[in-house]
Amino acid sequence: MLRNFLSIFLLISLTSADDSQFFRILIREFDNPAGTHFSGQSCSDFGFVGLGCNTWLEAGVIAQVNDVAVTTLNQQINSRYETSVTGLNLIVEDENAASYSFFEGFTLQIRLASQNTFADNVLIDSFTININTTDQTGIYSYTSQRNGTLPTTLSIAWSTNIPPFVPSTTSASESTTESFTGSTTAFTGSTTTYIPTTTPILPKDCSEIPNLSISGAQTIYPDGVTAVQVFCDVKSYGILTVIQSRDSSGSSTDFNQTYDSYTQQFGNPSAASNYWFGLENMNVLTNQKKYTLLIDVCCGNTLSSRQIYHGFKIGSNSTKYKLSATADLPGIGLDYSSSRKDIGSEFSTYDTYSLDKSSCDEFGYASDDDVTVQPYGGWWFGSCGNNLNGALISNTNETCSISSFAGELGVNLRTTTGTNSDGWDVDLISYNRVRMAIFTFDSLLIEKSDDSFCKN
């Protein structure tokens, strides 16, 4: 908790270092992906669509280790319910830095709340960071684990010209290490003038890749360790991580796979490709942050449908990778309902589907001339009106309708409510290009008419 002043601190605009002795902390960004208070309660009545917290920040620093830093500063850092506040570039400075003979670490205290009272019921998180180091510059990110909700992450840098402490028993060529001692994730840093060797924070999705400005295949680490190739689509309104894509002009990747194959990644990620991220990767990634799913459906070069699903999450193997989400537009796509919806359903293939196959159009459809469907691929067959992993069928007409049914339903997604004119849940439409992509930015920024995916 914050207590009485031991030093005076001043939050100032970003400036270059001057000739006097100084110690400064740069607060770079703060992420609260869950958009919740420390208690786990959402900050906004619209947290279910991805809105986060309007956040006040209180900070203080002292260029001494395990000491008390305090400030009376209350600074609002965002006002549009963002879950990620970047480009803060706020500096908090120890004005007593000139009185120190040497530098061997610092204490940083930060509190964040949805109101400037910083009362317990509006507290988002608090950081007390003690760092033992003689490095005069450094950049680190700290993750705070919160019970019952997702962790928050704070990114900082420091700079000082205070002379580093040099132990009299240690030569200049030797180095020792000490452990990070704070309320955040432990790390190991150097206590000599050498730059510490630290493990970089590996990106879990495309939005975490530093300085990403061009769309293309990239490597991410959903579990923090294992490398996975994905396509990252960089838009003016945000960065998308593509987890599934189909394209009739792309590679000939076979999507008529077994259930076990769907648990893993297959295909090659690119702008026009047939690619599957893998159910295991989806489960690991979507349970770390609050993601929104974007589905783009194209017929030729025309955008036929753009659907958004909030709170997209894939369950574990024990739930058979159950799909959870809330539809932006109810009654269509994954929210289309027959006896069930795809939302809330388990993933399955024909072999693992446990319900009555004859009542599922994806398995039981038959044409007027008694041509029966040939089941293809795996999906969350709830309504049995959708399958973005269906067979790719060449189409030359403007509606992508299947004019002559030969047993394959193709790549299909319901864009209207209710059964079709013949009473079936599945439309005889096979789209030639579709994709599923996830993101963490505000879905209101999405350009609903952006058809660039269909034209690439």
C-alpha positions as CSV (number, residue, x, y, z in Angstrom):
1,M,0.0,0.0,0.0
2,L,1.1,3.6,-0.6
3,R,2.5,5.3,2.5
4,N,4.2,8.6,3.4
5,F,6.7,10.3,1.1
6,L,10.4,9.3,1.3
7,S,11.0,11.1,-2.0
8,I,9.2,13.6,-4.2
9,F,8.1,12.3,-7.6
10,L,7.0,14.2,-10.6
11,L,5.3,12.8,-13.7
12,I,6.6,14.8,-16.7
13,S,6.4,14.8,-20.5
14,L,8.9,12.7,-22.4
15,T,12.1,14.7,-22.6
16,S,15.8,13.9,-23.3
17,A,18.2,13.5,-20.4
18,D,20.0,16.5,-19.1
19,D,23.5,16.9,-17.5
20,S,22.4,16.5,-13.9
21,Q,22.1,13.2,-12.1
22,F,18.8,11.6,-12.7
23,F,16.7,8.4,-12.5
24,R,13.6,8.0,-14.6
25,I,11.1,5.3,-15.4
26,L,9.2,5.3,-18.7
27,I,5.7,3.7,-18.5
28,R,5.2,2.4,-22.0
29,E,2.0,0.4,-22.0
30,F,-0.6,-1.4,-19.9
31,D,-2.7,-4.4,-21.0
32,N,-5.8,-5.6,-19.2
33,P,-7.1,-8.2,-21.8
34,A,-10.0,-9.3,-19.6
35,G,-11.3,-5.8,-19.1
36,T,-11.9,-6.5,-15.5
37,H,-11.2,-5.2,-12.0
38,F,-8.9,-7.1,-9.7
39,S,-11.9,-8.8,-8.3
40,G,-12.8,-10.2,-11.7
41,Q,-15.8,-8.0,-12.2
42,S,-16.1,-6.4,-15.6
43,C,-15.4,-2.6,-15.7
44,S,-18.1,-2.0,-18.3
45,D,-21.7,-3.1,-18.8
46,F,-20.5,-4.0,-22.3
47,G,-17.6,-6.2,-21.3
48,F,-19.2,-9.1,-23.2
49,V,-18.4,-7.3,-26.5
50,G,-14.8,-6.6,-25.6
51,L,-15.0,-3.3,-23.8
52,G,-12.4,-2.9,-21.0
53,C,-11.7,-0.3,-18.3
54,N,-11.2,3.5,-18.4
55,T,-8.1,3.5,-16.3
56,W,-6.4,5.9,-13.8
57,L,-2.8,5.4,-13.0
58,E,-0.9,6.3,-9.8
59,A,2.9,5.9,-9.8
60,G,6.0,6.6,-7.9
61,V,9.7,5.5,-8.0
62,I,12.8,5.6,-5.8
63,A,16.3,4.7,-7.0
64,Q,16.8,2.5,-4.0
65,V,15.9,-1.2,-3.6
66,N,13.2,-2.4,-1.3
67,D,12.2,1.1,-0.3
68,V,8.9,2.9,-0.3
69,A,8.0,5.0,-3.4
70,V,4.9,7.2,-3.3
71,T,3.2,9.9,-5.3
72,T,0.0,11.8,-5.1
73,L,-0.4,11.8,-8.9
74,N,-3.7,10.6,-10.4
75,Q,-3.4,10.4,-14.2
76,Q,-6.2,9.0,-16.5
77,I,-4.5,7.0,-19.2
78,N,-7.5,6.1,-21.5
79,S,-11.2,7.0,-21.9
80,R,-12.6,4.7,-24.6
81,Y,-12.7,1.4,-22.7
82,E,-9.6,0.0,-24.4
83,T,-8.2,-3.2,-23.0
84,S,-4.7,-2.3,-24.2
85,V,-3.3,1.2,-23.7
86,T,-0.1,1.6,-25.8
87,G,2.1,4.6,-26.5
88,L,1.7,6.0,-23.0
89,N,5.3,7.3,-22.7
90,L,4.8,8.7,-19.3
91,I,7.8,9.4,-17.1
92,V,8.0,9.2,-13.4
93,E,11.1,10.6,-11.9
94,D,13.0,10.4,-8.5
95,E,13.9,14.0,-7.9
96,N,16.2,13.0,-5.1
97,A,18.4,11.2,-7.6
98,A,21.2,13.8,-7.3
99,S,21.7,12.9,-3.7
100,Y,22.7,9.2,-4.3
101,S,26.3,8.2,-4.4
102,F,25.7,5.0,-6.5
103,F,23.0,3.0,-8.2
104,E,22.2,-0.6,-7.5
105,G,18.5,-0.9,-8.2
106,F,15.1,0.8,-7.7
107,T,11.6,0.4,-6.4
108,L,8.6,1.2,-8.6
109,Q,5.0,1.3,-7.3
110,I,2.0,1.6,-9.6
111,R,-1.7,1.3,-9.0
112,L,-4.4,1.2,-11.6
113,A,-8.1,1.7,-11.0
114,S,-11.3,2.5,-12.9
115,Q,-11.8,5.6,-10.7
116,N,-9.3,8.0,-9.3
117,T,-10.3,7.1,-5.7
118,F,-8.3,3.8,-6.1
119,A,-10.7,2.2,-3.7
120,D,-10.6,-1.6,-3.4
121,N,-13.8,-2.1,-5.3
122,V,-12.5,-0.2,-8.4
123,L,-8.9,-1.4,-8.2
124,I,-7.7,-3.0,-11.4
125,D,-4.2,-4.0,-10.3
126,S,-1.1,-2.9,-8.3
127,F,2.6,-3.4,-8.9
128,T,5.4,-3.2,-6.5
129,I,8.6,-3.9,-8.4
130,N,12.0,-4.1,-6.7
131,I,14.9,-4.6,-9.1
132,N,18.5,-5.3,-8.1
133,T,20.6,-4.0,-11.0
134,T,23.4,-1.7,-11.9
135,D,22.4,-1.5,-15.5
136,Q,21.8,2.2,-16.4
137,T,19.2,1.4,-19.0
138,G,16.7,-1.5,-19.4
139,I,13.4,-2.6,-20.8
140,Y,11.1,-5.1,-19.2
141,S,7.5,-6.3,-19.1
142,Y,5.9,-7.6,-16.0
143,T,2.8,-9.9,-15.7
144,S,0.6,-9.9,-12.7
145,Q,-1.5,-13.0,-12.2
146,R,-4.9,-12.3,-10.9
147,N,-7.1,-14.9,-9.3
148,G,-10.3,-15.6,-11.3
149,T,-9.5,-13.4,-14.3
150,L,-6.8,-12.9,-16.9
151,P,-3.4,-11.4,-15.9
152,T,-2.4,-7.8,-16.6
153,T,0.9,-6.8,-18.2
154,L,2.9,-3.6,-17.6
155,S,5.8,-2.6,-19.9
156,I,8.4,-0.2,-18.6
157,A,11.9,1.1,-19.3
158,W,14.4,2.9,-17.1
159,S,17.3,5.3,-17.6
160,T,19.8,6.8,-15.1
161,N,23.2,8.3,-15.1
162,I,23.8,7.6,-11.4
163,P,27.2,5.8,-11.1
164,P,26.7,2.0,-10.7
165,F,27.7,0.3,-7.5
166,V,30.9,-1.7,-7.9
167,P,31.5,-4.3,-5.2
168,S,35.0,-4.0,-3.8
169,T,35.4,-7.8,-3.8
170,T,34.5,-8.2,-7.5
171,S,36.7,-7.4,-10.4
172,A,35.3,-5.6,-13.4
173,S,35.4,-8.7,-15.5
174,E,33.3,-10.8,-13.1
175,S,29.5,-10.9,-12.8
176,T,27.0,-12.1,-10.3
177,T,23.3,-12.6,-10.5
178,E,20.5,-11.9,-8.1
179,S,16.8,-12.8,-8.3
180,F,14.0,-10.3,-9.0
181,T,12.3,-9.5,-5.7
182,G,8.9,-8.0,-6.3
183,S,5.2,-8.7,-6.5
184,T,5.4,-9.6,-10.2
185,T,6.8,-12.4,-12.2
186,A,10.4,-13.3,-11.0
187,F,13.3,-12.9,-13.4
188,T,17.1,-13.0,-13.2
189,G,19.1,-9.9,-14.0
190,S,22.8,-8.9,-13.7
191,T,24.0,-7.0,-10.7
192,T,27.1,-5.7,-12.5
193,T,27.5,-3.2,-15.3
194,Y,27.0,-5.9,-17.9
195,I,23.6,-5.9,-19.8
196,P,21.5,-8.7,-18.3
197,T,20.7,-11.7,-20.4
198,T,16.9,-12.2,-20.3
199,T,14.5,-14.5,-22.1
200,P,12.5,-12.4,-24.6
201,I,8.7,-12.5,-24.3
202,L,7.6,-14.6,-27.3
203,P,4.5,-13.4,-29.1
204,K,1.4,-15.5,-28.5
205,D,-0.5,-14.0,-31.4
206,C,0.1,-11.6,-34.3
207,S,-0.8,-8.5,-32.3
208,E,2.2,-9.2,-29.9
209,I,4.8,-9.3,-32.7
210,P,6.9,-6.1,-32.2
211,N,6.7,-3.5,-35.0
212,L,4.6,-5.7,-37.3
213,S,3.5,-3.5,-40.2
214,I,3.2,-5.8,-43.2
215,S,0.8,-8.7,-43.7
216,G,2.5,-12.1,-44.1
217,A,3.3,-15.5,-42.5
218,Q,4.8,-15.1,-39.1
219,T,5.9,-17.3,-36.2
220,I,3.9,-17.1,-32.9
221,Y,4.1,-19.2,-29.7
222,P,0.6,-19.8,-28.3
223,D,1.9,-21.7,-25.3
224,G,4.9,-19.5,-24.9
225,V,7.3,-22.2,-26.1
226,T,6.2,-24.0,-29.2
227,A,6.6,-22.2,-32.6
228,V,3.5,-22.1,-34.9
229,Q,3.3,-20.5,-38.3
230,V,0.2,-18.3,-39.0
231,F,-0.8,-15.6,-41.4
232,C,-1.0,-12.2,-39.9
233,D,-3.2,-9.7,-41.6
234,V,-2.2,-6.1,-40.8
235,K,-5.1,-3.7,-41.3
236,S,-5.5,0.0,-40.7
237,Y,-7.9,-0.8,-37.8
238,G,-5.8,-3.6,-36.2
239,I,-3.9,-6.9,-36.6
240,L,-5.7,-10.2,-37.3
241,T,-4.4,-13.7,-36.5
242,V,-5.8,-16.1,-39.1
243,I,-6.7,-19.5,-37.6
244,Q,-8.5,-21.0,-40.6
245,S,-8.7,-20.2,-44.3
246,R,-10.0,-21.9,-47.5
247,D,-9.3,-20.8,-51.1
248,S,-10.2,-22.6,-54.3
249,S,-7.1,-21.1,-56.0
250,G,-4.8,-21.9,-53.1
251,S,-2.9,-25.1,-52.2
252,S,-4.6,-28.4,-52.5
253,T,-4.5,-29.2,-48.8
254,D,-7.0,-32.0,-48.0
255,F,-9.5,-30.9,-45.3
256,N,-11.2,-34.3,-45.2
257,Q,-9.1,-35.2,-42.2
258,T,-9.6,-37.4,-39.2
259,Y,-10.6,-35.9,-35.8
260,D,-7.1,-36.5,-34.5
261,S,-5.6,-34.6,-37.4
262,Y,-7.9,-31.6,-36.7
263,T,-6.4,-31.3,-33.3
264,Q,-3.1,-30.3,-34.9
265,Q,-2.1,-27.7,-37.4
266,F,-2.0,-28.4,-41.2
267,G,-1.7,-26.5,-44.4
268,N,0.4,-23.5,-45.2
269,P,-0.5,-20.0,-44.0
270,S,-0.7,-17.3,-46.6
271,A,-3.1,-14.6,-48.0
272,A,-4.7,-17.2,-50.3
273,S,-4.4,-20.6,-48.8
274,N,-6.0,-23.7,-47.2
275,Y,-4.9,-23.6,-43.6
276,W,-6.0,-25.0,-40.2
277,F,-4.4,-23.6,-36.9
278,G,-5.3,-26.8,-35.0
279,L,-7.8,-27.3,-32.1
280,E,-5.0,-27.7,-29.5
281,N,-3.5,-24.3,-30.5
282,M,-6.9,-22.7,-30.6
283,N,-7.6,-24.0,-27.0
284,V,-4.3,-22.7,-25.6
285,L,-4.5,-19.3,-27.3
286,T,-8.1,-18.4,-26.8
287,N,-8.0,-19.1,-23.1
288,Q,-5.3,-16.6,-22.4
289,K,-7.0,-13.4,-23.7
290,K,-10.4,-12.2,-24.6
291,Y,-10.6,-12.7,-28.4
292,T,-13.2,-11.7,-31.0
293,L,-13.7,-13.9,-34.0
294,L,-14.1,-12.5,-37.5
295,I,-15.4,-14.7,-40.3
296,D,-15.1,-13.4,-43.9
297,V,-17.1,-15.3,-46.7
298,C,-16.4,-14.6,-50.4
299,C,-18.1,-15.6,-53.6
300,G,-15.6,-14.8,-56.3
301,N,-14.1,-11.4,-55.5
302,T,-17.3,-10.2,-53.7
303,L,-17.7,-10.2,-49.9
304,S,-20.8,-12.2,-49.2
305,S,-20.8,-12.0,-45.4
306,R,-18.7,-10.6,-42.6
307,Q,-19.6,-12.0,-39.2
308,I,-18.3,-11.1,-35.7
309,Y,-18.4,-13.2,-32.6
310,H,-17.4,-11.9,-29.2
311,G,-15.7,-13.9,-26.4
312,F,-14.6,-16.6,-28.9
313,K,-13.1,-19.5,-27.0
314,I,-12.3,-23.1,-27.7
315,G,-12.5,-25.7,-24.9
316,S,-10.0,-28.4,-24.1
317,N,-9.8,-31.9,-25.4
318,S,-11.9,-33.0,-22.4
319,T,-14.8,-30.9,-23.7
320,K,-14.2,-32.1,-27.3
321,Y,-13.1,-28.5,-28.1
322,K,-16.4,-26.9,-27.4
323,L,-16.9,-23.6,-29.1
324,S,-18.0,-20.6,-27.0
325,A,-18.9,-17.1,-28.4
326,T,-21.6,-14.5,-28.6
327,A,-22.8,-13.5,-32.0
328,D,-22.8,-9.8,-33.1
329,L,-25.8,-10.6,-35.4
330,P,-28.0,-13.4,-33.9
331,G,-29.6,-16.1,-35.9
332,I,-27.1,-16.6,-38.7
333,G,-23.7,-18.3,-39.1
334,L,-22.5,-20.0,-35.9
335,D,-25.6,-18.7,-34.1
336,Y,-28.0,-20.2,-36.7
337,S,-30.3,-22.6,-34.8
338,S,-32.0,-25.8,-35.9
339,S,-32.4,-28.0,-32.8
340,R,-29.0,-26.7,-31.7
341,K,-26.4,-24.1,-32.6
342,D,-22.7,-24.4,-33.6
343,I,-22.0,-22.1,-30.6
344,G,-21.9,-24.4,-27.6
345,S,-21.3,-27.5,-29.7
346,E,-18.4,-30.0,-29.7
347,F,-16.1,-30.4,-32.6
348,S,-16.6,-33.6,-34.6
349,T,-16.1,-35.4,-37.8
350,Y,-18.5,-37.9,-39.4
351,D,-16.9,-40.7,-37.4
352,T,-17.0,-39.0,-34.1
353,Y,-20.4,-37.3,-34.4
354,S,-22.4,-38.8,-31.5
355,L,-26.0,-37.6,-32.4
356,D,-28.4,-38.9,-35.0
357,K,-26.6,-38.4,-38.3
358,S,-29.8,-38.6,-40.3
359,S,-31.1,-35.4,-38.6
360,C,-28.0,-33.5,-39.5
361,D,-28.0,-32.0,-43.0
362,E,-24.2,-32.1,-43.3
363,F,-24.5,-35.9,-43.0
364,G,-28.1,-36.7,-44.1
365,Y,-28.9,-34.3,-46.9
366,A,-30.4,-35.9,-50.1
367,S,-31.5,-34.2,-53.3
368,D,-34.8,-34.5,-55.0
369,D,-33.3,-37.2,-57.3
370,D,-32.0,-39.1,-54.2
371,V,-28.4,-38.2,-54.4
372,T,-27.1,-38.4,-50.8
373,V,-24.4,-36.3,-49.3
374,Q,-20.8,-37.4,-48.9
375,P,-19.7,-36.2,-45.4
376,Y,-16.6,-34.1,-45.5
377,G,-14.3,-32.6,-43.0
378,G,-14.7,-31.6,-39.3
379,W,-16.7,-28.8,-37.7
380,W,-18.7,-27.8,-34.7
381,F,-21.9,-29.5,-36.1
382,G,-24.6,-28.0,-33.9
383,S,-27.1,-26.6,-36.4
384,C,-25.7,-28.7,-39.2
385,G,-26.1,-25.7,-41.4
386,N,-22.5,-24.7,-41.6
387,N,-19.1,-26.2,-42.5
388,L,-16.2,-23.9,-43.4
389,N,-14.1,-27.0,-43.7
390,G,-16.2,-28.6,-46.4
391,A,-15.0,-29.6,-49.9
392,L,-14.0,-26.8,-52.2
393,I,-16.3,-26.8,-55.2
394,S,-15.4,-24.8,-58.3
395,N,-18.1,-22.2,-59.0
396,T,-18.4,-19.8,-61.8
397,N,-21.8,-18.3,-61.1
398,E,-22.3,-15.0,-59.1
399,T,-24.1,-16.6,-56.2
400,C,-21.8,-19.6,-55.6
401,S,-24.9,-21.8,-55.6
402,I,-24.5,-25.5,-56.3
403,S,-26.4,-25.9,-59.6
404,S,-25.9,-29.7,-59.8
405,F,-25.6,-31.6,-56.6
406,A,-23.2,-34.5,-56.9
407,G,-22.9,-35.4,-53.2
408,E,-20.7,-32.6,-51.9
409,L,-22.2,-29.6,-49.9
410,G,-19.0,-27.6,-50.2
411,V,-17.8,-24.7,-48.0
412,N,-21.0,-23.3,-46.5
413,L,-22.1,-20.8,-43.9
414,R,-25.6,-19.6,-43.1
415,T,-26.1,-15.9,-43.9
416,T,-29.8,-15.9,-43.4
417,T,-32.2,-17.1,-40.6
418,G,-34.6,-20.0,-40.9
419,T,-34.5,-23.1,-43.2
420,N,-34.2,-22.7,-46.9
421,S,-37.2,-23.0,-49.3
422,D,-36.9,-26.8,-49.3
423,G,-36.9,-27.0,-45.5
424,W,-33.2,-27.9,-45.1
425,D,-30.8,-26.2,-42.7
426,V,-27.9,-26.2,-45.1
427,D,-27.9,-23.9,-48.1
428,L,-26.7,-25.3,-51.4
429,I,-24.0,-22.7,-51.6
430,S,-20.3,-23.3,-51.7
431,Y,-18.1,-20.3,-51.2
432,N,-14.7,-20.2,-52.9
433,R,-12.8,-18.2,-50.2
434,V,-13.4,-18.0,-46.5
435,R,-11.4,-17.4,-43.4
436,M,-11.6,-17.3,-39.6
437,A,-9.4,-14.7,-37.8
438,I,-9.2,-13.6,-34.2
439,F,-8.2,-10.2,-32.7
440,T,-8.2,-8.3,-29.4
441,F,-8.9,-4.7,-30.4
442,D,-12.3,-3.0,-30.3
443,S,-14.6,-4.7,-32.8
444,L,-16.2,-1.3,-33.4
445,L,-13.1,-0.4,-35.4
446,I,-13.7,-3.2,-37.9
447,E,-14.6,-1.8,-41.4
448,K,-17.7,-3.9,-42.2
449,S,-17.3,-3.3,-46.0
450,D,-13.6,-4.2,-46.1
451,D,-13.5,-6.7,-48.9
452,S,-9.7,-6.8,-49.5
453,F,-9.5,-10.4,-48.4
454,C,-11.8,-11.4,-51.2
455,K,-9.8,-9.5,-53.8
456,N,-6.2,-10.5,-52.9
